[in-house]
Amino acid sequence: MRIYAASLALALSYACSTSAFTPSKHPSVTRSTHRPAAAAAIAIASRSPTTTSLSSSISEDPAIQELYRRRPRPEYIPGKISDPDYVRIFDTTLRDGEQSPGATLTSSEKLEIARNLAKLGVDIIEAGFPIASPDDFNGVKQIADVVGNEVFEDGYVPVIAGLSRANEKDIARAWDAVKGAMRPRIHTFIATSEIHMKSKLNKTPDEVVEIAVNAVTFAKGLGCDDIEFSPEDAGRSDPEFLYRILGRVIEAGATTLNIPDTTGWNMPWEFGELIKKLRENVPGAENVVFSTHCQNDLGLATANSLSGALNGARQLECTINGIGERAGNASLEEVVMSLALKGDEQFKGGPGTGKLYTAINPVYITPTSKMVSEYTGMKCQPHKAIVGANAFQHESGIHQDGMIKDKSTYEIMTPESIGLMRGESQSGAGIVLGKHSGRNAVGTRLREMGYDLDMDKLNAVFARFKEVAEKKKGGLDDDDLESLVMDQSQSTNELWKVTGLQTTTGISGIPTSTVKMMGPDGVERFVSATGTGPVDAVYKAIDQIMGVSVELESYSMNSVNEGIEALASTRVVIVPNANGPNDSVVMDAQTSQLRERKFSGSGSDTDIITSSARAYVSALNKLLTWQMRRVANGASDANDSGIGDAVAVEGHGPVVVAN
């Protein structure tokens, strides 16, 4: 099998690659685009496109350099694909994926993920829902202005899309956010199922058609020539009504028709038949690209997406790790690797030769998966296909015997092919990482695990590694290292940090904690507080120091491994109290309802109280950083300095504020 045969060379090439988190920069180049000349000139004048290399910066071996040249893709033209076998990959991790409860991302985290998606080679990046908040608008605009102008050596630059409801205010806001990209797209939607039109929209079918047509017409009038339209809940909509509304939006200027199975209701054969009927019965269907967007409520999102491809869909919408609303979306890594392994065998019957392919470079799947997991705080279940911790692990004696004799007996792809370096340690020859280990040893093992960190991130993780290794006998294993990477990724915007912590508790005593923290002004503050337990006491003290008012929505702790010295990993999700000083109301992209934004945080330590404190402060730092950006954008006049009523420490004598 071609993916398996290339594994050794692919592993070597990845080990020699540039950082998966930070793309290389090269002199700017000029690209022709299918955009109005005036809009393209404005974009180029405001930001000159740059060239990004996919080749190894370390090895000059031609064979290795060749592996970094992605499979050629057809020239990008809105609404057309010159090769009917080519499947565009539309990634919505930064929009639908971020709608997962607790998966809030900062602007800098979104930018890093977008850059990794570009290295992965996705055709379209849906960067967000610009109308939701000033912060969302700025995040989308930053990605459009930066990632949307970074041209790779093979001429690839991703399309940057912004989501909007079918009204002029939303569409204009989305266009303002994405128009700085070389290839901008507006994605607008309105519900078409009977239950949605009656219960949610309170509109007649005729009114819905008129709204959809007006929305597409308005988007085209702004100068956008790449317009995607989605009939929300198409999987439960009347096909005859879909023929009508889709035909009308094609006339108005839509170039991509996205067919969402919004509730994950359809069976694969049912959804595939819907795509086939739409291609056969929608007037003007030959002038657009059909797309799928499948939710995973019944665990069929990937199967439904592939069924759509079998029946002629040539754009598949998905997310990294399958994150998203409710049970999530179709998983990008599952869709991509299914096409990589079976695309030339099992998709005959639709348009083209039936040998489907993408231009995704799978060696970047693992780094991107891990980045999304770290930044959202949402770990993959161990048995998750392709990227789960157990996906390439073998415990059964029979399986182990087969793997020793021939790895293809139980693996249909190699971990190296998706960027996961198994390394010699998995065969019992790995180094033991303890307090005497150096930075190079830690960095090497992290790269084998799929983490290609830049020097600043590696230094931060190494510092935490040294702190934990001093306390933990027997060294740190892979799970410990992964927890430390996740812990450190949560401190990207570290306004506050815990510098001292002491708790007392017992059967007859009142749980009490004394917390010392360093604030954004560089001053340390002490507070003492009591609570129902030691963690509650710590959290109350932190609230007083930072001056916040939040509800702890969820708290979970896991032992990373076994034993009395095991590392504890804590994850929390907080929600600001409504009408409080940290109010964070945003608009939900799907329901259009206002809701309090949620913030997650993770922390790890050998001490469970310290681990809990680090996780809580991580979530609060995200909240305060988000509010500071909102204030800077003029969305709030509140004082969100993040400094509470605690007394500053002066001199060397501790000053404690009693609760």
BELPE-V954945 format. One line per field, one symbol per residue. psi: psi as a letter, one per 40 degrees, with the letter a starting at -180 (. if undefined). Layout:
psi: ???
This chain:
psi: hddddedddddddddeiihedhiiiiiiihhiigiiddddddddddhhiihhieihedhehddddddehihiiihhhheihdheehhihhhfdecddeehhefhiiddddddddddddddfidhhheagdediddddddddddddcdeehhideehhihhihiiigiddddddddddeeeidgihhhiiiieiddddddddfiidddddddddddddddddeeheghhhhghfddeihdddddddddddddeeidhhhhhgdefdiidddddddddddddehhedeeihiiihhifdefeddddddddddeehehhhiiheeiaibeaihhddddddddddededefidaiaeegiiifhgeeedddddddddddeehiiidehideidedfihdhdddddddddhdedeheiidddeehhdiddeeeeiihhaeeiiddddddddddeehgiidddddddddddddddddhieihaddddddddddddefdggdiiheihhihiideihhiihhhihieeehiiiihiiaeiddddddddddddefigihhdihihihdaiideihhhihihihihheaefhfhihhddeeiiihiihiiiiiiehdddddddddddddddddddddddddeeeieihfdfhaeihihhaehhhhhi.
